[in-house]
Amino acid sequence: MIQEKDIKNIPLKIQDNTFRDGHQSIYATRMRTEDMIPIAEEMDQCGFHAMEVWGGATFDTMHRFLGEDPWARPRILKQYIKKTPCDRLIRGQNLVGYPHYADDDVRAFVLKACEIDIEVIRCFDTLNDFRNMVSSAERIKSSGKMIQGPVC
């Protein structure tokens, strides 16, 4: 049983998901990068552990509906978010899509994603089948990025 004395010294770390998930439901993930820039510097001053800025449905909607280069958003935002690590979401073997991709595709995509200005990558599988996270996690780790492995 966890007692109060056991949790007193555990630091509380808050991650902000506004730029990725905050506009997903109400605006169908249609927030443009240029709409984020005016507030990005102020959010950088909030003291977040990380700010999630990319991944999941944002990749698809930026390409298909907004006419933006999904690989450019993190680079642009890092010009304004200088002290807070940026986070991205990846759906394990599904990457940023819905089908199940082959391991070599996963490794290539994750390698490319590790080249952009993102320090933390949150990798999950909706069914908590950790085998679907292995290819992504290995590539993330070998790229020297911090990995978060949440349980859904």
DSSP file (Angstrom, degrees, kcal/mol; ACC not computed):
  #  RESIDUE AA STRUCTURE BP1 BP2  ACC     N-H-->O    O-->H-N    N-H-->O    O-->H-N    TCO  KAPPA ALPHA  PHI   PSI    X-CA   Y-CA   Z-CA
    1    1 A M              0   0    0      0, 0.0     2,-0.4     0, 0.0     0, 0.0   0.000 360.0 360.0 360.0 132.7    0.0    0.0    0.0
    2    2 A I        -     0   0    0      3,-0.0     2,-0.3     4,-0.0     3,-0.0  -0.654 360.0-161.9 -81.4 131.8    1.3    3.4   -0.9
    3    3 A Q    >>  -     0   0    0     -2,-0.4     3,-1.3     1,-0.1     4,-1.0  -0.734  32.1-106.7-112.5 162.9    1.4    5.8    2.0
    4    4 A E  H >> S+     0   0    0      1,-0.3     4,-1.1    -2,-0.3     3,-0.8   0.875 119.0  57.6 -55.6 -40.8    1.7    9.6    2.0
    5    5 A K  H 34 S+     0   0    0      1,-0.2     4,-0.4     2,-0.2    -1,-0.3   0.789 103.3  55.8 -61.8 -26.8    5.3    9.5    3.2
    6    6 A D  H <4 S+     0   0    0     -3,-1.3    -1,-0.2     1,-0.2    -2,-0.2   0.763 112.7  39.2 -76.8 -26.1    6.2    7.4    0.1
    7    7 A I  H X< S+     0   0    0     -4,-1.0     3,-1.2    -3,-0.8    -2,-0.2   0.507  88.9  91.8-103.4  -4.6    4.8   10.0   -2.4
    8    8 A K  T 3< S+     0   0    0     -4,-1.1    -1,-0.1     1,-0.3    -2,-0.1   0.864  93.0  39.9 -57.6 -39.0    6.0   13.2   -0.7
    9    9 A N  T 3  S+     0   0    0     -4,-0.4    -1,-0.3    -3,-0.2    -2,-0.1   0.294  85.8 109.5 -99.9   9.6    9.3   13.3   -2.6
   10   10 A I  S <  S-     0   0    0     -3,-1.2     2,-0.1     1,-0.0    -3,-0.0  -0.767  71.8-126.0 -85.4 119.6    8.0   12.3   -6.0
   11   11 A P        -     0   0    0      0, 0.0     2,-0.6     0, 0.0    -2,-0.1  -0.393  14.3-128.6 -69.1 141.4    8.1   15.3   -8.3
   12   12 A L        -     0   0    0     -2,-0.1     2,-0.5     2,-0.0     0, 0.0  -0.795  25.9-169.5 -88.4 123.6    4.9   16.2  -10.0
   13   13 A K        -     0   0    0     -2,-0.6     2,-0.5    35,-0.0    35,-0.1  -0.970   3.5-160.5-119.3 125.0    5.5   16.7  -13.8
   14   14 A I        -     0   0    0     -2,-0.5    35,-2.9    33,-0.3    36,-0.8  -0.904   1.1-162.9-111.1 127.7    2.8   18.2  -15.9
   15   15 A Q  E     -a   50   0A   0     -2,-0.5     2,-0.4    34,-0.2    36,-0.2  -0.921  13.0-141.2-108.3 131.9    2.8   17.7  -19.7
   16   16 A D  E     +a   51   0A   0     34,-2.3    36,-3.3    -2,-0.5     3,-0.1  -0.786  18.6 179.8 -93.5 132.8    0.7   20.0  -21.8
   17   17 A N    >>> +     0   0    0     -2,-0.4     4,-2.5    34,-0.2     5,-1.7   0.159  46.5 113.8-114.3  16.2   -1.2   18.5  -24.7
   18   18 A T  I 34>S+     0   0    0      1,-0.2     5,-0.6     3,-0.2     4,-0.2   0.897  74.5  50.5 -57.7 -46.4   -2.9   21.6  -26.1
   19   19 A F  I 345S+     0   0    0     33,-0.3    -1,-0.2     3,-0.1    34,-0.2   0.688 126.0  25.2 -73.0 -16.9   -1.1   21.8  -29.4
   20   20 A R  I <45S+     0   0    0     -3,-0.8    -2,-0.2    32,-0.6     3,-0.1   0.801 140.4  12.4-105.9 -56.3   -1.8   18.2  -30.2
   21   21 A D  I >X5S+     0   0    0     -4,-2.5     3,-1.6    31,-0.2     4,-0.6   0.688 105.1  82.0 -99.8 -20.7   -4.9   17.0  -28.5
   22   22 A G  I 34<S+     0   0    0     -5,-1.7     4,-0.3     1,-0.3    -4,-0.2   0.770 103.8  33.4 -61.0 -28.1   -6.4   20.2  -27.1
   23   23 A H  T 3><S+     0   0    0     -5,-0.6     6,-1.9    -3,-0.1     4,-1.2   0.266  93.1  98.1-109.5  10.3   -8.1   21.1  -30.4
   24   24 A Q  H <> S+     0   0    0     -3,-1.6     4,-0.6     4,-0.2    -2,-0.1   0.938  89.3  31.5 -68.1 -48.8   -8.8   17.5  -31.6
   25   25 A S  H  < S+     0   0    0     -4,-0.6     3,-0.3     3,-0.2    -1,-0.1   0.958 125.9  37.3 -77.8 -50.7  -12.4   17.2  -30.5
   26   26 A I  H  4 S+     0   0    0     -4,-0.3    -2,-0.1     1,-0.2    -1,-0.1   0.840 132.7  25.2 -75.1 -32.4  -13.8   20.7  -30.8
   27   27 A Y  H >< S-     0   0    0     -4,-1.2     3,-1.3    -5,-0.0    -1,-0.2   0.215 102.2-116.7-117.4  14.8  -11.9   21.7  -34.0
   28   28 A A  T 3< S-     0   0    0     -4,-0.6    -4,-0.2    -3,-0.3    -3,-0.2   0.838  70.8 -64.9  52.9  37.0  -11.2   18.3  -35.6
   29   29 A T  T 3  S+     0   0    0     -6,-1.9    -1,-0.3     1,-0.1    -5,-0.2   0.818 101.0 135.4  59.6  34.9   -7.5   18.9  -35.1
   30   30 A R    <   +     0   0    0     -3,-1.3     2,-0.4    -7,-0.5    -1,-0.1   0.250  19.6 129.0 -99.3  13.2   -7.6   21.8  -37.6
   31   31 A M        -     0   0    0    -11,-0.1     2,-0.1    -8,-0.1    35,-0.1  -0.552  53.9-137.2 -69.8 126.1   -5.5   24.2  -35.6
   32   32 A R    >>  -     0   0    0     -2,-0.4     3,-1.0     1,-0.1     4,-0.7  -0.467  15.7-117.3 -82.8 155.2   -2.8   25.6  -37.9
   33   33 A T  H >> S+     0   0    0      1,-0.3     3,-1.4     2,-0.2     4,-1.3   0.903 115.6  58.1 -56.9 -42.6    0.8   26.0  -36.9
   34   34 A E  H 34 S+     0   0    0      1,-0.3    -1,-0.3     2,-0.2    -3,-0.0   0.771 100.8  57.5 -62.3 -24.7    0.5   29.8  -37.4
   35   35 A D  H <4 S+     0   0    0     -3,-1.0    -1,-0.3     1,-0.2     4,-0.2   0.710 106.0  50.5 -76.0 -19.9   -2.4   29.8  -34.9
   36   36 A M  H XX S+     0   0    0     -3,-1.4     4,-1.3    -4,-0.7     3,-1.1   0.756  92.2  76.1 -86.4 -27.8   -0.1   28.3  -32.3
   37   37 A I  H >X S+     0   0    0     -4,-1.3     4,-0.7     1,-0.2     3,-0.5   0.867  85.0  60.3 -57.8 -43.5    2.8   30.7  -32.7
   38   38 A P  H 34 S+     0   0    0      0, 0.0    -1,-0.2     0, 0.0     4,-0.2   0.791 118.0  30.4 -59.4 -26.2    1.3   33.7  -30.8
   39   39 A I  H <> S+     0   0    0     -3,-1.1     4,-2.4    -4,-0.2     5,-0.2   0.538  95.8  90.9-106.6  -9.7    0.9   31.7  -27.6
   40   40 A A  H <X S+     0   0    0     -4,-1.3     4,-1.8    -3,-0.5     5,-0.1   0.887  86.9  48.5 -58.7 -45.1    3.9   29.3  -27.9
   41   41 A E  H  X S+     0   0    0     -4,-0.7     4,-0.7     1,-0.2    -1,-0.2   0.894 112.2  49.4 -64.4 -39.5    6.5   31.6  -26.1
   42   42 A E  H >4 S+     0   0    0      1,-0.2     3,-1.0    -4,-0.2     4,-0.2   0.911 110.2  50.2 -66.1 -41.1    4.1   32.2  -23.2
   43   43 A M  H >< S+     0   0    0     -4,-2.4     3,-1.5     1,-0.3     5,-0.4   0.844 102.4  62.2 -65.4 -31.6    3.4   28.5  -22.8
   44   44 A D  H 3< S+     0   0    0     -4,-1.8     3,-0.5     1,-0.3    -1,-0.3   0.760 100.4  55.0 -62.9 -24.3    7.1   27.8  -22.8
   45   45 A Q  T << S+     0   0    0     -3,-1.0    -1,-0.3    -4,-0.7    -2,-0.2   0.477  84.6  86.2 -87.3  -3.3    7.3   30.0  -19.6
   46   46 A C  S <  S-     0   0    0     -3,-1.5    -1,-0.2    -4,-0.2    -2,-0.1   0.686  97.8-118.8 -75.5 -18.3    4.7   27.9  -17.7
   47   47 A G        +     0   0    0     -3,-0.5   -33,-0.3    -4,-0.3    -3,-0.1   0.733  48.9 169.3  88.3  22.7    7.2   25.3  -16.5
   48   48 A F        -     0   0    0     -5,-0.4   -33,-0.2     1,-0.1    -1,-0.2  -0.334  42.2-131.5 -65.0 149.4    5.7   22.2  -18.1
   49   49 A H  S    S-     0   0    0    -35,-2.9     2,-0.3     1,-0.3   -34,-0.2   0.875  87.6 -20.5 -64.3 -38.7    7.7   19.0  -18.1
   50   50 A A  E     -a   15   0A   0    -36,-0.8   -34,-2.3    34,-0.1     2,-0.4  -0.972  58.8-132.5-161.9 162.9    7.0   18.8  -21.8
   51   51 A M  E     -ab  16  86A   0     34,-2.2    36,-2.9    -2,-0.3     2,-0.6  -0.989  19.9-138.5-125.8 122.4    4.6   20.1  -24.4
   52   52 A E  E     + b   0  87A   0    -36,-3.3   -32,-0.6    -2,-0.4   -33,-0.3  -0.701  35.4 158.4 -83.4 120.3    3.1   17.6  -26.9
   53   53 A V  E     +     0   0A   0     34,-2.7     2,-0.3    -2,-0.6    35,-0.2   0.424  52.2  30.3-121.9  -2.4    3.1   19.3  -30.3
   54   54 A W  E    S+ b   0  88A   0     33,-0.8    35,-2.4    19,-0.1    -1,-0.2  -0.998  72.8  58.5-160.4 152.5    2.9   16.5  -32.9
   55   55 A G  E >   + b   0  89A   0     -2,-0.3     3,-1.8    33,-0.2     4,-0.2  -0.506  66.2  52.1 117.8 178.2    1.6   13.0  -33.7
   56   56 A G  T >> S-     0   0    0     33,-0.9     3,-0.8     1,-0.3     4,-0.7  -0.277 122.3  -9.5  56.3-135.5   -1.6   11.1  -33.9
   57   57 A A  H 3> S+     0   0    0      1,-0.2     4,-2.6     2,-0.2     5,-0.3   0.688 123.3  76.4 -70.0 -19.1   -4.3   12.7  -36.0
   58   58 A T  H <> S+     0   0    0     -3,-1.8     4,-2.4     1,-0.2     5,-0.3   0.888  91.4  54.9 -61.4 -36.6   -2.3   16.0  -36.3
   59   59 A F  H <> S+     0   0    0     -3,-0.8     4,-1.6    -4,-0.2    -1,-0.2   0.947 112.7  41.5 -60.9 -49.2    0.0   14.4  -38.9
   60   60 A D  H  X S+     0   0    0     -4,-0.7     4,-3.2    36,-0.3     5,-0.4   0.935 116.6  46.7 -65.1 -48.8   -2.9   13.4  -41.2
   61   61 A T  H  X>S+     0   0    0     -4,-2.6     5,-2.1     1,-0.2     4,-1.9   0.849 109.1  54.5 -69.0 -32.8   -4.9   16.5  -40.8
   62   62 A M  H  <5S+     0   0    0     -4,-2.4     6,-2.9    -5,-0.3     5,-0.4   0.921 117.6  37.0 -63.9 -41.3   -2.0   18.8  -41.4
   63   63 A H  H  <5S+     0   0    0     -4,-1.6     4,-0.3    -5,-0.3    -2,-0.2   0.945 127.3  32.8 -73.6 -50.4   -1.2   17.0  -44.6
   64   64 A R  H  <5S+     0   0    0     -4,-3.2    -3,-0.2    -5,-0.2    -2,-0.2   0.865 133.7  17.4 -81.3 -37.9   -4.7   16.3  -45.9
   65   65 A F  T  <5S+     0   0    0     -4,-1.9    -3,-0.2    -5,-0.4    -4,-0.1   0.761 126.6  41.4-109.8 -30.4   -6.8   19.3  -44.7
   66   66 A L  S   <S-     0   0    0     -5,-2.1    -3,-0.2     2,-0.1    -4,-0.2   0.608  90.3-130.6 -98.4 -12.3   -4.5   22.1  -43.7
   67   67 A G        +     0   0    0     -5,-0.4     2,-0.3    -6,-0.3    -4,-0.2   0.800  61.5 135.8  67.3  28.0   -1.9   21.9  -46.6
   68   68 A E        -     0   0    0     -6,-2.9    -1,-0.2    -7,-0.2    -2,-0.1  -0.739  64.6-111.9-106.3 155.7    0.9   22.0  -44.1
   69   69 A D    >>  -     0   0    0     -2,-0.3     3,-1.5     1,-0.2     4,-0.9  -0.787  24.3-154.2 -82.4 112.4    4.1   20.0  -44.0
   70   70 A P  T 34 S+     0   0    0      0, 0.0    -1,-0.2     0, 0.0     3,-0.1   0.767  92.4  58.1 -63.3 -23.8    3.6   17.8  -40.9
   71   71 A W  T 3> S+     0   0    0      1,-0.2     4,-0.5     2,-0.1    -2,-0.0   0.708 101.6  57.0 -76.9 -18.0    7.4   17.5  -40.5
   72   72 A A  H <> S+     0   0    0     -3,-1.5     4,-2.6     1,-0.2     5,-0.2   0.789  85.4  77.7 -84.5 -28.6    7.8   21.3  -40.3
   73   73 A R  H  X S+     0   0    0     -4,-0.9     4,-2.9     1,-0.2     5,-0.3   0.907  95.4  45.9 -53.1 -51.1    5.5   22.0  -37.3
   74   74 A P  H  > S+     0   0    0      0, 0.0     4,-2.2     0, 0.0    -1,-0.2   0.907 113.3  50.5 -60.7 -38.8    7.9   20.9  -34.6
   75   75 A R  H  < S+     0   0    0     -4,-0.5     4,-0.5     2,-0.2    -2,-0.2   0.912 113.3  45.8 -64.0 -41.2   10.8   22.7  -36.2
   76   76 A I  H >< S+     0   0    0     -4,-2.6     3,-1.3     1,-0.2     4,-0.3   0.941 113.5  48.2 -66.3 -47.8    8.7   25.9  -36.4
   77   77 A L  H >X S+     0   0    0     -4,-2.9     4,-2.6     1,-0.3     3,-2.0   0.843 101.5  64.4 -64.9 -32.8    7.4   25.6  -32.8
   78   78 A K  T 3< S+     0   0    0     -4,-2.2    -1,-0.3     1,-0.3    -2,-0.2   0.683  90.5  66.9 -66.3 -15.3   10.9   25.0  -31.4
   79   79 A Q  T <4 S+     0   0    0     -3,-1.3    -1,-0.3    -4,-0.5    -2,-0.2   0.729 116.2  26.8 -70.9 -21.1   11.8   28.5  -32.6
   80   80 A Y  T <4 S+     0   0    0     -3,-2.0     2,-0.9    -4,-0.3    -2,-0.2   0.646 116.0  61.9-112.6 -26.5    9.3   29.7  -29.9
   81   81 A I     <  +     0   0    0     -4,-2.6    -1,-0.2     1,-0.2   -40,-0.1  -0.828  62.9 152.6-103.9  92.7    9.4   26.9  -27.4
   82   82 A K        +     0   0    0     -2,-0.9    -1,-0.2    -3,-0.1    -4,-0.1   0.765  66.3  30.2-100.0 -28.2   13.0   27.0  -26.3
   83   83 A K  S    S+     0   0    0      2,-0.1    -1,-0.1   -39,-0.0    -2,-0.1   0.670 101.3  79.0-108.9 -18.1   13.3   25.7  -22.8
   84   84 A T  S    S-     0   0    0      1,-0.0   -34,-0.1   -34,-0.0   -35,-0.1  -0.783  83.0-119.2 -92.9 128.7   10.4   23.2  -22.6
   85   85 A P        -     0   0    0      0, 0.0   -34,-2.2     0, 0.0     2,-0.3  -0.393  27.4-130.2 -62.2 140.8   11.0   19.7  -24.2
   86   86 A C  E     -b   51   0A   0    -36,-0.2    34,-2.3    31,-0.2    33,-1.3  -0.748  21.4-158.1 -94.9 144.2    8.6   19.0  -27.0
   87   87 A D  E     -bc  52 120A   0    -36,-2.9   -34,-2.7    -2,-0.3   -33,-0.8  -0.830   5.5-164.1-118.7 153.0    6.8   15.7  -27.1
   88   88 A R  E     -bc  54 121A   0     32,-1.6    34,-3.3    -2,-0.3     2,-0.4  -0.968  15.3-130.3-135.5 156.7    5.1   13.7  -29.8
   89   89 A L  E     -bc  55 122A   0    -35,-2.4   -33,-0.9    -2,-0.3     2,-0.4  -0.860  20.9-177.8-107.4 137.5    2.7   10.9  -29.8
   90   90 A I  E     - c   0 123A   0     32,-2.7    34,-2.0    -2,-0.4     2,-0.8  -1.000  25.8-139.7-135.4 138.5    3.1    7.7  -31.8
   91   91 A R    >   -     0   0    0      4,-3.5     3,-2.6    -2,-0.4     4,-0.2  -0.268  40.7-121.6 -91.7  47.9    0.6    4.8  -32.0
   92   92 A G  G >  S+     0   0    0     -2,-0.8     3,-1.7     1,-0.3    -1,-0.2  -0.257  91.4   3.5  53.6-125.3    3.2    2.1  -31.9
   93   93 A Q  G 3  S+     0   0    0     39,-1.1     8,-2.4     1,-0.3    -1,-0.3   0.628 133.7  58.5 -68.1 -13.6    2.9   -0.2  -34.9
   94   94 A N  G X  S-     0   0    0     -3,-2.6     3,-2.9     1,-0.3    -1,-0.3   0.499  84.8-170.2 -91.9  -6.0    0.1    2.2  -36.3
   95   95 A L  T <   -     0   0    0     -3,-1.7    -4,-3.5     1,-0.3   -39,-0.3  -0.327  68.7 -28.9  54.2-114.4    2.5    5.2  -36.2
   96   96 A V  T 3  S+     0   0    0     -2,-0.2   -36,-0.3    -6,-0.2    -1,-0.3   0.147 131.1  64.2-115.6  15.9    0.3    8.2  -36.9
   97   97 A G  S <  S-     0   0    0     -3,-2.9    -3,-0.1     2,-0.2    -6,-0.1  -0.285  85.4-110.3-118.6-156.4   -2.2    6.3  -39.0
   98   98 A Y  S    S+     0   0    0     -2,-0.1    -3,-0.1     2,-0.0    -1,-0.0   0.692  82.7  82.0-117.4 -30.6   -4.7    3.5  -38.5
   99   99 A P  S    S-     0   0    0      0, 0.0     2,-0.7     0, 0.0    -2,-0.2  -0.323  86.4-104.6 -74.2 165.1   -3.4    0.5  -40.3
  100  100 A H        -     0   0    0     -6,-0.0    -6,-0.2    -5,-0.0     2,-0.2  -0.814  41.7-151.4 -89.7 114.2   -0.8   -1.8  -38.9
  101  101 A Y        -     0   0    0     -8,-2.4    -6,-0.1    -2,-0.7     2,-0.0  -0.531  18.5-100.6 -91.5 155.2    2.5   -1.1  -40.6
  102  102 A A     >  -     0   0    0     -2,-0.2     4,-2.4     1,-0.1     3,-0.4  -0.308  35.2-109.2 -68.2 154.9    5.5   -3.4  -41.2
  103  103 A D  H  > S+     0   0    0      1,-0.2     4,-2.8     2,-0.2     5,-0.2   0.866 117.8  52.8 -55.5 -41.9    8.5   -3.2  -38.9
  104  104 A D  H  > S+     0   0    0      1,-0.2     4,-2.0     2,-0.2    -1,-0.2   0.871 110.3  48.5 -66.7 -34.7   10.8   -1.7  -41.6
  105  105 A D  H  > S+     0   0    0     -3,-0.4     4,-2.6     2,-0.2     5,-0.2   0.908 111.9  49.9 -66.8 -42.1    8.2    1.0  -42.3
  106  106 A V  H  X S+     0   0    0     -4,-2.4     4,-2.8     1,-0.2     5,-0.3   0.945 111.3  47.9 -61.3 -48.9    7.9    1.7  -38.5
  107  107 A R  H  X S+     0   0    0     -4,-2.8     4,-2.2     1,-0.2    -1,-0.2   0.906 113.4  47.8 -61.0 -42.1   11.7    1.9  -38.1
  108  108 A A  H  X S+     0   0    0     -4,-2.0     4,-2.1    -5,-0.2    -1,-0.2   0.920 114.3  46.0 -65.6 -44.0   12.1    4.3  -41.1
  109  109 A F  H  X S+     0   0    0     -4,-2.6     4,-2.6     2,-0.2    -2,-0.2   0.934 113.8  47.8 -64.8 -46.7    9.2    6.6  -40.0
  110  110 A V  H  X S+     0   0    0     -4,-2.8     4,-2.1    -5,-0.2    -1,-0.2   0.890 109.7  53.5 -64.4 -39.2   10.4    6.7  -36.4
  111  111 A L  H  X S+     0   0    0     -4,-2.2     4,-0.7    -5,-0.3    -1,-0.2   0.936 111.2  46.0 -59.3 -46.1   14.0    7.4  -37.5
  112  112 A K  H >X S+     0   0    0     -4,-2.1     3,-0.9     1,-0.2     4,-0.5   0.907 112.1  51.5 -61.8 -42.2   12.7   10.4  -39.6
  113  113 A A  H >< S+     0   0    0     -4,-2.6     3,-0.8     1,-0.3    -1,-0.2   0.825 104.7  56.7 -65.8 -31.4   10.6   11.5  -36.7
  114  114 A C  H 3< S+     0   0    0     -4,-2.1    -1,-0.3     1,-0.2     4,-0.2   0.663  96.9  65.4 -74.0 -15.4   13.6   11.4  -34.3
  115  115 A E  H << S+     0   0    0     -3,-0.9    -1,-0.2    -4,-0.7    -2,-0.2   0.697  89.3  79.3 -79.8 -18.8   15.5   13.8  -36.6
  116  116 A I  S << S-     0   0    0     -3,-0.8     2,-2.9    -4,-0.5   -44,-0.1  -0.429 105.7 -82.2 -88.0 168.7   13.0   16.7  -36.0
  117  117 A D  S    S+     0   0    0     -2,-0.1     2,-0.4     2,-0.0   -31,-0.2  -0.293  84.9 121.0 -74.5  63.1   13.2   18.9  -32.9
  118  118 A I        -     0   0    0     -2,-2.9   -31,-0.2    -5,-0.2     3,-0.1  -0.994  36.2-176.6-127.8 128.7   11.3   16.6  -30.5
  119  119 A E        +     0   0    0    -33,-1.3    27,-2.4    -2,-0.4     2,-0.4   0.765  69.2  45.4 -94.8 -28.4   12.9   15.4  -27.3
  120  120 A V  E     -cd  87 146A   0    -34,-2.3   -32,-1.6    25,-0.2     2,-0.5  -0.951  61.1-167.1-122.7 135.0   10.2   13.1  -25.9
  121  121 A I  E     -cd  88 147A   0     25,-2.8    27,-2.5    -2,-0.4     2,-0.7  -0.979   8.7-154.6-125.4 123.5    8.2   10.5  -27.7
  122  122 A R  E     -cd  89 148A   0    -34,-3.3   -32,-2.7    -2,-0.5     2,-0.5  -0.859  16.7-172.6 -97.4 117.0    5.1    8.9  -26.2
  123  123 A C  E     +c   90   0A   0     25,-2.8     2,-0.3    -2,-0.7   -32,-0.2  -0.940  12.8 157.9-116.6 124.8    4.5    5.5  -27.7
  124  124 A F        -     0   0    0    -34,-2.0     2,-0.4    -2,-0.5    27,-0.1  -0.904  33.5-140.4-139.9 167.8    1.4    3.5  -27.0
  125  125 A D    >   -     0   0    0     25,-0.4     3,-2.2    -2,-0.3    27,-0.4  -0.999  18.5-139.2-129.5 129.5   -0.8    0.7  -28.3
  126  126 A T  T 3  S+     0   0    0     -2,-0.4    -1,-0.1     1,-0.3   -34,-0.0   0.741 106.1  45.0 -62.5 -23.1   -4.6    1.1  -27.9
  127  127 A L  T 3  S-     0   0    0      2,-0.1    -1,-0.3    -3,-0.0     3,-0.1   0.330 111.1-119.6 -99.5   6.8   -4.9   -2.6  -26.9
  128  128 A N    <   +     0   0    0     -3,-2.2     2,-1.1     1,-0.2    -2,-0.1   0.819  61.4 151.6  55.5  32.4   -2.0   -2.5  -24.6
  129  129 A D    >   -     0   0    0      1,-0.2     3,-2.3     2,-0.0    -1,-0.2  -0.803  30.8-164.7 -92.2  96.9   -0.3   -5.1  -26.7
  130  130 A F  G >> S+     0   0    0     -2,-1.1     3,-1.6     1,-0.3     4,-0.6   0.674  80.0  73.2 -64.3 -17.5    3.3   -4.2  -26.0
  131  131 A R  G >4 S+     0   0    0      1,-0.3     3,-0.6     2,-0.2     4,-0.5   0.820  91.0  60.2 -62.6 -28.6    4.5   -6.2  -28.9
  132  132 A N  G <4 S+     0   0    0     -3,-2.3   -39,-1.1     1,-0.2    -1,-0.3   0.499 104.5  50.0 -77.3  -2.9    3.1   -3.5  -31.1
  133  133 A M  G <> S+     0   0    0     -3,-1.6     4,-3.0   -41,-0.2     5,-0.2   0.532  85.9  87.7-106.4 -11.2    5.4   -1.0  -29.4
  134  134 A V  H <X S+     0   0    0     -3,-0.6     4,-2.8    -4,-0.6     5,-0.3   0.924  87.7  45.7 -61.7 -51.9    8.7   -2.8  -29.8
  135  135 A S  H  > S+     0   0    0     -4,-0.5     4,-1.7     1,-0.2    -1,-0.2   0.918 118.6  43.3 -60.4 -44.4    9.8   -1.6  -33.2
  136  136 A S  H  > S+     0   0    0     -4,-0.2     4,-2.7     2,-0.2    -1,-0.2   0.945 114.7  49.4 -64.7 -48.2    9.0    2.0  -32.4
  137  137 A A  H  X S+     0   0    0     -4,-3.0     4,-2.7     1,-0.2     5,-0.2   0.896 109.6  50.8 -61.7 -42.2   10.5    1.8  -28.9
  138  138 A E  H  X S+     0   0    0     -4,-2.8     4,-2.4    -5,-0.2    -1,-0.2   0.916 113.2  45.6 -61.9 -42.7   13.8    0.3  -30.1
  139  139 A R  H  X S+     0   0    0     -4,-1.7     4,-1.2    -5,-0.3    -2,-0.2   0.896 113.0  50.0 -68.8 -40.0   14.2    3.0  -32.7
  140  140 A I  H ><>S+     0   0    0     -4,-2.7     5,-1.8     2,-0.2     3,-0.5   0.947 113.0  46.6 -61.8 -48.2   13.3    5.8  -30.3
  141  141 A K  H ><5S+     0   0    0     -4,-2.7     3,-1.5     1,-0.2    -2,-0.2   0.910 110.5  51.5 -62.1 -43.7   15.8    4.5  -27.7
  142  142 A S  H 3<5S+     0   0    0     -4,-2.4    -1,-0.2     1,-0.3    -2,-0.2   0.718 105.7  57.7 -68.4 -19.0   18.6    4.0  -30.3
  143  143 A S  T <<5S-     0   0    0     -4,-1.2    -1,-0.3    -3,-0.5    -2,-0.2   0.486 115.1-116.5 -87.5  -3.7   18.0    7.6  -31.4
  144  144 A G  T < 5 +     0   0    0     -3,-1.5     2,-0.2    -4,-0.3    -3,-0.2   0.649  67.4 138.5  80.6  15.2   18.7    8.9  -27.9
  145  145 A K      < -     0   0    0     -5,-1.8     2,-0.3     1,-0.1    -1,-0.3  -0.584  60.2-105.9 -90.6 155.9   15.2   10.3  -27.3
  146  146 A M  E     -d  120   0A   0    -27,-2.4   -25,-2.8    -2,-0.2     2,-0.4  -0.640  37.9-153.4 -77.1 136.3   13.3   10.0  -24.1
  147  147 A I  E     -d  121   0A   0     -2,-0.3     2,-0.5   -27,-0.2   -25,-0.2  -0.932  10.7-162.4-116.2 136.4   10.4    7.5  -24.5
  148  148 A Q  E     -d  122   0A   0    -27,-2.5   -25,-2.8    -2,-0.4    -2,-0.0  -0.964   3.2-165.7-111.4 133.2    7.2    7.4  -22.5
  149  149 A G        -     0   0    0     -2,-0.5   -25,-0.1   -27,-0.2   -27,-0.1  -0.747  14.1-172.0-120.4  83.6    5.3    4.1  -22.6
  150  150 A P        -     0   0    0      0, 0.0     2,-0.5     0, 0.0   -25,-0.4  -0.309  19.7-132.8 -75.7 157.8    1.7    4.7  -21.3
  151  151 A V              0   0    0    -27,-0.1   -25,-0.1     1,-0.1   -27,-0.0  -0.937 360.0 360.0-106.7 130.3   -0.8    2.1  -20.5
  152  152 A C              0   0    0     -2,-0.5    -1,-0.1   -27,-0.4   -26,-0.0   0.455 360.0 360.0 -86.6 360.0   -4.3    2.8  -22.0
